[in-house]
């Protein structure tokens, strides 16, 4: 007779993801974990129940009768368990015991301090992690973070993606480059005279810049790539080359921003977005509160700082309203 043990909720979540397509590799990709971790979690549940849940001799995999029963009852159980923590915190209407927040680098550098100043007032323990969107997404998938602001919509199970901000790309060049760059032919001439300073192409921002340039037929030689926005602006300020960036990234490189010249090329017609991600049914009010705080920081202090750098920069940012019908995966 199988030993009676509490059900591992994470293992149940992984099994339900596997059962959806009866495919472990798809479940691993969807959850942001390895296929080996999926297999081990399913085995853990099977050991717990003392019976197979998947028929592994069939191709593709199929559910056993026990597996079907667990799918039917387990989905409801998992929903209740996932909502429990957030529901308890919301019901307290007071100090939240802990909150783990992830912020993409450009947001953290420009808005992070002011956001944390507001969040920490209502939180007993606040943990803030910064980095690139893929790393933050993985941490969110592993439930190491509760709330994330990143630069792409995340295809994660049970995640609501609230569009917070859209910001348009523009060109920066050394102040010694006197020619105004207002069109694609101007940009072609700029590329002939100076090398481009690129964001790392493996980053989401780097991918977006590359697509925007290819769309207008520009593909300069790949000579210099950098990891961060402040480094990119500093390289341009030092006369090394030109670059394509966004208002928040430009603000991130504030120390060097005054030493470069801004150029606005409408034909680039490209922008990046920022999203606030929060799990459905968890931290509902806190998600809305954080969204509103971030919006007020972007609309107030950030617009003011951008206007001081160049009057046109605030107009490249568009803030979006919170909607209850956020994109859900």
TIVEXKE-495326 format. One record per residue (C-alpha): residue number from 0; x, y, z; residue in three letters. Coordinates in nm, 2 decimals. Example, Ala and Ser with C-alpha at 12.3 -4.5 7.8 and 13.67 -1.06 7.14 Angstrom:
<recs>
<0 <1.23 -0.45 0.78> 'ALA'>
<1 <1.37 -0.11 0.71> 'SER'>
</recs>
This chain:
<recs>
<0 <0.00 0.00 0.00> 'UNK'>
<1 <0.14 0.34 -0.10> 'UNK'>
<2 <0.25 0.57 0.19> 'UNK'>
<3 <0.01 0.86 0.24> 'UNK'>
<4 <0.21 1.19 0.19> 'UNK'>
<5 <0.10 1.54 0.12> 'UNK'>
<6 <0.08 1.62 -0.26> 'UNK'>
<7 <0.37 1.82 -0.39> 'UNK'>
<8 <0.19 2.12 -0.55> 'UNK'>
<9 <0.48 2.20 -0.79> 'UNK'>
<10 <0.49 1.84 -0.90> 'UNK'>
<11 <0.12 1.85 -0.96> 'UNK'>
<12 <0.15 2.17 -1.16> 'UNK'>
<13 <0.42 2.01 -1.38> 'UNK'>
<14 <0.21 1.70 -1.43> 'UNK'>
<15 <-0.10 1.90 -1.54> 'UNK'>
<16 <0.12 2.09 -1.79> 'UNK'>
<17 <0.24 1.75 -1.92> 'UNK'>
<18 <-0.11 1.61 -1.94> 'UNK'>
<19 <-0.23 1.91 -2.15> 'UNK'>
<20 <-0.04 1.78 -2.46> 'UNK'>
<21 <0.09 1.45 -2.32> 'UNK'>
<22 <0.43 1.58 -2.41> 'UNK'>
<23 <0.71 1.63 -2.15> 'UNK'>
<24 <0.93 1.84 -2.38> 'UNK'>
<25 <0.64 2.08 -2.45> 'UNK'>
<26 <0.57 2.10 -2.08> 'UNK'>
<27 <0.93 2.18 -2.00> 'UNK'>
<28 <0.94 2.46 -2.26> 'UNK'>
<29 <0.62 2.60 -2.14> 'UNK'>
<30 <0.72 2.61 -1.77> 'UNK'>
<31 <1.08 2.72 -1.84> 'UNK'>
<32 <1.24 2.41 -1.68> 'UNK'>
<33 <1.43 2.10 -1.81> 'UNK'>
<34 <1.27 1.79 -1.95> 'UNK'>
<35 <1.45 1.59 -1.68> 'UNK'>
<36 <1.29 1.80 -1.41> 'UNK'>
<37 <0.95 1.73 -1.57> 'UNK'>
<38 <1.02 1.35 -1.57> 'UNK'>
<39 <1.14 1.35 -1.21> 'UNK'>
<40 <0.83 1.54 -1.09> 'UNK'>
<41 <0.59 1.31 -1.26> 'UNK'>
<42 <0.78 1.01 -1.11> 'UNK'>
<43 <0.75 1.17 -0.77> 'UNK'>
<44 <0.37 1.19 -0.81> 'UNK'>
<45 <0.35 0.83 -0.93> 'UNK'>
<46 <0.55 0.72 -0.63> 'UNK'>
<47 <0.33 0.93 -0.40> 'UNK'>
<48 <0.01 0.77 -0.54> 'UNK'>
<49 <0.16 0.42 -0.59> 'UNK'>
<50 <0.03 0.40 -0.95> 'UNK'>
<51 <0.14 0.51 -1.30> 'UNK'>
<52 <-0.02 0.83 -1.43> 'UNK'>
<53 <0.12 0.81 -1.78> 'UNK'>
<54 <0.14 0.52 -2.02> 'UNK'>
<55 <0.50 0.56 -2.14> 'UNK'>
<56 <0.48 0.26 -2.38> 'UNK'>
<57 <0.24 0.46 -2.61> 'UNK'>
<58 <0.37 0.72 -2.86> 'UNK'>
<59 <0.26 0.98 -2.81> 'UNK'>
<60 <0.22 0.94 -2.43> 'UNK'>
<61 <-0.13 0.88 -2.30> 'UNK'>
<62 <-0.29 0.92 -1.96> 'UNK'>
<63 <-0.38 0.62 -1.75> 'UNK'>
<64 <-0.72 0.60 -1.57> 'UNK'>
<65 <-0.54 0.73 -1.26> 'UNK'>
<66 <-0.39 1.01 -1.46> 'UNK'>
<67 <-0.73 1.12 -1.60> 'UNK'>
<68 <-0.87 1.12 -1.24> 'UNK'>
<69 <-0.58 1.34 -1.12> 'UNK'>
<70 <-0.63 1.59 -1.41> 'UNK'>
<71 <-1.00 1.62 -1.33> 'UNK'>
<72 <-0.95 1.68 -0.96> 'UNK'>
<73 <-0.60 1.82 -0.96> 'UNK'>
<74 <-0.67 2.13 -1.17> 'UNK'>
<75 <-0.92 2.26 -0.91> 'UNK'>
<76 <-0.68 2.18 -0.62> 'UNK'>
<77 <-0.39 2.35 -0.79> 'UNK'>
<78 <-0.59 2.67 -0.86> 'UNK'>
<79 <-0.70 2.69 -0.49> 'UNK'>
<80 <-0.34 2.63 -0.37> 'UNK'>
<81 <-0.19 2.89 -0.61> 'UNK'>
<82 <-0.45 3.15 -0.50> 'UNK'>
<83 <-0.41 3.08 -0.13> 'UNK'>
<84 <-0.11 3.30 -0.05> 'UNK'>
<85 <-0.23 3.60 -0.24> 'UNK'>
<86 <-0.58 3.57 -0.09> 'UNK'>
<87 <-0.44 3.56 0.26> 'UNK'>
<88 <-0.23 3.86 0.20> 'UNK'>
<89 <-0.51 4.06 0.03> 'UNK'>
<90 <-0.74 3.97 0.32> 'UNK'>
<91 <-0.50 4.11 0.58> 'UNK'>
<92 <-0.54 4.46 0.44> 'UNK'>
<93 <-0.22 4.55 0.61> 'UNK'>
<94 <0.16 4.49 0.59> 'UNK'>
<95 <0.24 4.23 0.34> 'UNK'>
<96 <0.49 3.98 0.49> 'UNK'>
<97 <0.71 3.95 0.18> 'UNK'>
<98 <0.73 4.05 -0.18> 'UNK'>
<99 <0.98 3.94 -0.44> 'UNK'>
<100 <1.01 4.18 -0.74> 'UNK'>
<101 <1.20 4.15 -1.06> 'UNK'>
<102 <1.29 4.46 -1.27> 'UNK'>
<103 <1.45 4.48 -1.61> 'UNK'>
<104 <1.77 4.68 -1.60> 'UNK'>
<105 <1.66 4.99 -1.78> 'UNK'>
<106 <1.35 5.03 -1.56> 'UNK'>
<107 <1.55 4.95 -1.24> 'UNK'>
<108 <1.81 5.21 -1.32> 'UNK'>
<109 <1.56 5.49 -1.40> 'UNK'>
<110 <1.25 5.41 -1.19> 'UNK'>
<111 <1.36 5.14 -0.94> 'UNK'>
<112 <1.46 5.35 -0.65> 'UNK'>
<113 <1.13 5.55 -0.65> 'UNK'>
<114 <0.93 5.23 -0.69> 'UNK'>
<115 <1.10 5.06 -0.40> 'UNK'>
<116 <1.05 5.36 -0.18> 'UNK'>
<117 <0.68 5.32 -0.23> 'UNK'>
<118 <0.66 4.94 -0.21> 'UNK'>
<119 <0.87 4.90 0.10> 'UNK'>
<120 <0.63 5.11 0.31> 'UNK'>
<121 <0.37 4.83 0.29> 'UNK'>
<122 <0.60 4.53 0.30> 'UNK'>
<123 <0.78 4.36 0.59> 'UNK'>
<124 <1.04 4.22 0.36> 'UNK'>
<125 <1.11 4.33 0.00> 'UNK'>
<126 <1.35 4.15 -0.23> 'UNK'>
<127 <1.44 4.32 -0.56> 'UNK'>
<128 <1.62 4.14 -0.85> 'UNK'>
<129 <1.74 4.31 -1.16> 'UNK'>
<130 <1.86 4.18 -1.49> 'UNK'>
<131 <1.76 4.09 -1.85> 'UNK'>
<132 <1.40 3.98 -1.94> 'UNK'>
<133 <1.49 3.60 -2.01> 'UNK'>
<134 <1.65 3.57 -1.66> 'UNK'>
<135 <1.36 3.73 -1.49> 'UNK'>
<136 <1.11 3.52 -1.68> 'UNK'>
<137 <1.29 3.20 -1.57> 'UNK'>
<138 <1.28 3.32 -1.21> 'UNK'>
<139 <0.91 3.40 -1.24> 'UNK'>
<140 <0.84 3.05 -1.39> 'UNK'>
<141 <1.02 2.89 -1.09> 'UNK'>
<142 <0.81 3.10 -0.85> 'UNK'>
<143 <1.13 3.27 -0.72> 'UNK'>
<144 <0.96 3.61 -0.80> 'UNK'>
<145 <0.61 3.73 -0.74> 'UNK'>
<146 <0.59 4.03 -0.97> 'UNK'>
<147 <0.81 4.13 -1.27> 'UNK'>
<148 <0.84 4.43 -1.50> 'UNK'>
<149 <1.01 4.32 -1.82> 'UNK'>
<150 <1.02 4.41 -2.19> 'UNK'>
<151 <0.82 4.13 -2.35> 'UNK'>
<152 <0.49 3.94 -2.30> 'UNK'>
<153 <0.57 3.62 -2.12> 'UNK'>
<154 <0.42 3.29 -2.24> 'UNK'>
<155 <0.39 3.14 -1.89> 'UNK'>
<156 <0.11 2.93 -1.75> 'UNK'>
<157 <-0.15 3.14 -1.56> 'UNK'>
<158 <0.03 3.47 -1.62> 'UNK'>
<159 <-0.14 3.81 -1.68> 'UNK'>
<160 <0.07 4.05 -1.89> 'UNK'>
<161 <-0.03 4.42 -1.83> 'UNK'>
<162 <0.11 4.65 -2.09> 'UNK'>
<163 <0.27 4.94 -1.90> 'UNK'>
<164 <0.48 5.14 -2.15> 'UNK'>
<165 <0.57 5.17 -2.52> 'UNK'>
<166 <0.88 5.37 -2.62> 'UNK'>
<167 <1.00 5.45 -2.97> 'UNK'>
<168 <1.36 5.40 -3.09> 'UNK'>
<169 <1.58 5.69 -3.19> 'UNK'>
<170 <1.94 5.75 -3.30> 'UNK'>
<171 <2.22 5.89 -3.10> 'UNK'>
<172 <2.56 6.01 -3.25> 'UNK'>
<173 <2.86 6.19 -3.11> 'UNK'>
<174 <2.82 6.57 -3.08> 'UNK'>
<175 <3.10 6.61 -3.33> 'UNK'>
<176 <2.88 6.46 -3.60> 'UNK'>
<177 <2.71 6.77 -3.72> 'UNK'>
<178 <2.49 6.63 -4.00> 'UNK'>
<179 <2.13 6.61 -3.89> 'UNK'>
<180 <1.99 6.25 -3.93> 'UNK'>
<181 <1.62 6.27 -4.00> 'UNK'>
<182 <1.56 6.01 -4.27> 'UNK'>
<183 <1.68 5.67 -4.38> 'UNK'>
<184 <1.93 5.81 -4.64> 'UNK'>
<185 <2.07 6.03 -4.36> 'UNK'>
<186 <2.11 5.71 -4.15> 'UNK'>
<187 <2.28 5.53 -4.44> 'UNK'>
<188 <2.53 5.82 -4.46> 'UNK'>
<189 <2.59 5.81 -4.08> 'UNK'>
<190 <2.66 5.44 -4.11> 'UNK'>
<191 <2.92 5.51 -4.38> 'UNK'>
<192 <3.10 5.76 -4.16> 'UNK'>
<193 <3.09 5.59 -3.82> 'UNK'>
<194 <3.06 5.23 -3.69> 'UNK'>
<195 <2.75 5.13 -3.51> 'UNK'>
<196 <2.76 5.05 -3.14> 'UNK'>
<197 <2.52 4.76 -3.09> 'UNK'>
<198 <2.34 4.62 -2.79> 'UNK'>
<199 <2.43 4.25 -2.75> 'UNK'>
<200 <2.22 4.07 -3.02> 'UNK'>
<201 <2.14 3.80 -2.77> 'UNK'>
<202 <1.94 4.05 -2.57> 'UNK'>
<203 <1.57 4.13 -2.65> 'UNK'>
<204 <1.66 4.49 -2.71> 'UNK'>
<205 <1.95 4.40 -2.94> 'UNK'>
<206 <1.71 4.18 -3.14> 'UNK'>
<207 <1.46 4.46 -3.17> 'UNK'>
<208 <1.72 4.71 -3.29> 'UNK'>
<209 <1.85 4.47 -3.55> 'UNK'>
<210 <1.50 4.41 -3.69> 'UNK'>
<211 <1.43 4.78 -3.71> 'UNK'>
<212 <1.75 4.85 -3.90> 'UNK'>
<213 <1.70 4.55 -4.14> 'UNK'>
<214 <1.34 4.67 -4.21> 'UNK'>
<215 <1.48 4.99 -4.36> 'UNK'>
<216 <1.76 4.81 -4.54> 'UNK'>
<217 <2.05 4.90 -4.31> 'UNK'>
<218 <2.29 4.62 -4.19> 'UNK'>
<219 <2.62 4.78 -4.08> 'UNK'>
<220 <2.93 4.57 -4.01> 'UNK'>
<221 <2.93 4.41 -3.67> 'UNK'>
<222 <3.23 4.55 -3.49> 'UNK'>
<223 <3.13 4.65 -3.14> 'UNK'>
<224 <2.86 4.51 -2.90> 'UNK'>
<225 <2.79 4.61 -2.54> 'UNK'>
<226 <2.58 4.47 -2.26> 'UNK'>
<227 <2.43 4.78 -2.10> 'UNK'>
<228 <2.26 5.10 -2.20> 'UNK'>
<229 <2.49 5.32 -2.00> 'UNK'>
<230 <2.80 5.16 -2.17> 'UNK'>
<231 <2.64 5.21 -2.51> 'UNK'>
<232 <2.57 5.58 -2.45> 'UNK'>
<233 <2.92 5.63 -2.31> 'UNK'>
<234 <3.08 5.48 -2.62> 'UNK'>
<235 <2.88 5.71 -2.84> 'UNK'>
<236 <2.97 6.01 -2.62> 'UNK'>
<237 <3.33 5.91 -2.66> 'UNK'>
<238 <3.31 5.94 -3.04> 'UNK'>
<239 <3.34 5.57 -3.11> 'UNK'>
<240 <3.02 5.54 -3.31> 'UNK'>
<241 <2.65 5.58 -3.33> 'UNK'>
<242 <2.36 5.37 -3.19> 'UNK'>
<243 <1.99 5.31 -3.18> 'UNK'>
<244 <1.83 5.33 -2.83> 'UNK'>
<245 <1.51 5.42 -2.64> 'UNK'>
<246 <1.42 5.70 -2.40> 'UNK'>
<247 <1.46 5.49 -2.08> 'UNK'>
<248 <1.79 5.34 -2.20> 'UNK'>
<249 <1.91 5.69 -2.29> 'UNK'>
<250 <1.82 5.81 -1.94> 'UNK'>
<251 <2.00 5.51 -1.79> 'UNK'>
<252 <2.32 5.65 -1.95> 'UNK'>
<253 <2.25 5.99 -1.80> 'UNK'>
<254 <2.61 6.07 -1.72> 'UNK'>
<255 <2.70 6.05 -2.09> 'UNK'>
<256 <2.37 6.16 -2.24> 'UNK'>
<257 <2.46 6.53 -2.25> 'UNK'>
<258 <2.76 6.45 -2.47> 'UNK'>
<259 <2.57 6.30 -2.76> 'UNK'>
<260 <2.33 6.44 -3.02> 'UNK'>
<261 <1.98 6.29 -3.06> 'UNK'>
<262 <1.84 6.22 -3.41> 'UNK'>
<263 <1.48 6.12 -3.48> 'UNK'>
<264 <1.42 5.90 -3.79> 'UNK'>
<265 <1.04 5.84 -3.83> 'UNK'>
<266 <1.10 5.57 -4.09> 'UNK'>
<267 <1.25 5.34 -3.82> 'UNK'>
<268 <0.89 5.31 -3.69> 'UNK'>
<269 <0.99 5.07 -3.42> 'UNK'>
<270 <0.93 5.06 -3.05> 'UNK'>
<271 <0.97 4.83 -2.75> 'UNK'>
<272 <0.72 4.76 -2.48> 'UNK'>
<273 <0.73 4.70 -2.10> 'UNK'>
<274 <0.49 4.48 -1.92> 'UNK'>
<275 <0.40 4.42 -1.56> 'UNK'>
<276 <0.35 4.05 -1.50> 'UNK'>
<277 <0.15 3.91 -1.21> 'UNK'>
<278 <-0.01 3.56 -1.18> 'UNK'>
<279 <-0.38 3.53 -1.22> 'UNK'>
<280 <-0.56 3.52 -0.88> 'UNK'>
<281 <-0.25 3.62 -0.69> 'UNK'>
<282 <-0.16 3.97 -0.56> 'UNK'>
<283 <-0.45 4.12 -0.76> 'UNK'>
<284 <-0.46 4.45 -0.57> 'UNK'>
<285 <-0.09 4.47 -0.53> 'UNK'>
<286 <-0.04 4.42 -0.90> 'UNK'>
<287 <-0.27 4.71 -0.97> 'UNK'>
<288 <-0.11 4.93 -0.71> 'UNK'>
<289 <0.24 4.86 -0.85> 'UNK'>
<290 <0.13 4.93 -1.20> 'UNK'>
<291 <-0.01 5.27 -1.09> 'UNK'>
<292 <0.30 5.35 -0.90> 'UNK'>
<293 <0.52 5.27 -1.20> 'UNK'>
<294 <0.30 5.47 -1.43> 'UNK'>
<295 <0.31 5.78 -1.20> 'UNK'>
<296 <0.69 5.76 -1.18> 'UNK'>
<297 <0.72 5.73 -1.56> 'UNK'>
<298 <0.47 6.01 -1.62> 'UNK'>
<299 <0.62 6.25 -1.36> 'UNK'>
<300 <0.99 6.24 -1.27> 'UNK'>
<301 <1.10 6.03 -1.57> 'UNK'>
<302 <0.93 6.26 -1.82> 'UNK'>
<303 <1.09 6.56 -1.65> 'UNK'>
<304 <1.44 6.41 -1.67> 'UNK'>
<305 <1.39 6.32 -2.03> 'UNK'>
<306 <1.27 6.67 -2.11> 'UNK'>
<307 <1.58 6.81 -1.96> 'UNK'>
<308 <1.79 6.60 -2.20> 'UNK'>
<309 <1.58 6.69 -2.50> 'UNK'>
<310 <1.23 6.84 -2.54> 'UNK'>
<311 <1.13 6.57 -2.79> 'UNK'>
<312 <1.21 6.26 -2.57> 'UNK'>
<313 <0.90 6.25 -2.35> 'UNK'>
<314 <0.69 6.24 -2.67> 'UNK'>
<315 <0.85 5.91 -2.76> 'UNK'>
<316 <0.70 5.74 -2.46> 'UNK'>
<317 <0.34 5.62 -2.44> 'UNK'>
<318 <0.19 5.51 -2.11> 'UNK'>
<319 <-0.09 5.25 -2.11> 'UNK'>
<320 <-0.39 5.22 -1.87> 'UNK'>
<321 <-0.44 4.92 -1.65> 'UNK'>
<322 <-0.71 4.69 -1.79> 'UNK'>
<323 <-0.87 4.39 -1.62> 'UNK'>
<324 <-0.86 4.21 -1.95> 'UNK'>
<325 <-0.48 4.19 -1.96> 'UNK'>
<326 <-0.33 3.95 -2.20> 'UNK'>
<327 <-0.35 3.61 -2.04> 'UNK'>
<328 <-0.17 3.30 -2.15> 'UNK'>
</recs>
